[in-house]
Amino acid sequence: MTDLSNSPIGKPILRREDYRFLTGAGQYTDDVVLPGQTYGVFLRSPHAHARIVSIDTSKAAKAQGVVAIFTGADLPRPRSAACPAAG
């Protein structure tokens, strides 16, 4: 039989980071503000497994504060044939 007396299973684990989050002193990525900081937004299709025929980014390009717009056409193609987007 295996000796499980030193096993962490079923035992509480002391975590050092808990105190700062429980007391409201934790820092999250949303708390970071840097000069010239921008934000990224991903817009996903509301239709699962739909074939995207075209994307009209003209309204987004005219919106105030938009720095750049990227679509799948702007990204490098995957090299793996196992990836559905590769075809």
Number of C-alpha atoms within 10 A of each C-alpha: 3 4 6 8 7 7 8 9 9 6 8 7 8 7 7 7 9 11 11 11 11 9 8 8 10 12 10 8 6 6 8 8 9 7 5 5 7 10 6 8 6 7 6 7 10 7 8 7 7 8 8 9 5 6 9 8 11 9 7 13 13 9 9 7 9 12 11 8 12 9 11 10 8 8 8 7 12 12 9 10 9 9 10 8 11 10 9
